[in-house]
């Protein structure tokens, strides 16, 4: 992996100009993912990191496995979370506005994985709407996510809502 690729994995997509600024042309009324990033939380390795390839189901953990919709068919799958993080701006600056975690179970030994696509789509949408959806995550993963967000940008964390701070406090 060259240095350009590795540096892209550690950046959040921060506020860009709105392409639907009233012109009513192509793309008008469409959902913009420009302010969304995907954070992989790996409680097995005690780490969290940005992997923008997850936006298209192409992250390292998602590749080279066949997906099953029944979790019981992947009984030895390692737990991962793809956390959809939406960034917005208020009078104090940028902040983590929407945060929603989606479960993934991967068993490399049998090249199978569990993922609920409807859940991932729903969580992406909730993040875009500024919702905090992390109650279903285990405490260890929530702590990894919180530590990552704080370390990534303390000011953005401080600008974030009390709801997010409370939801990730374990």
ABEGO torsion letter per residue (X at the ends): XBAAAAAAAABBBBBBBBABAGAGBBGBGBBBAAABBBBBBBAAAGBBBBBAAAAAGABAAABGBBBBABAAABAABBBBBBBBBBBBBBAAEBBBABBBBBBBBBBAAAGBBBBBAAAAAAAAAAAAAGBBBAAABBAAAAAAAAAAAAAABAAAAAABBAAAAAAABX
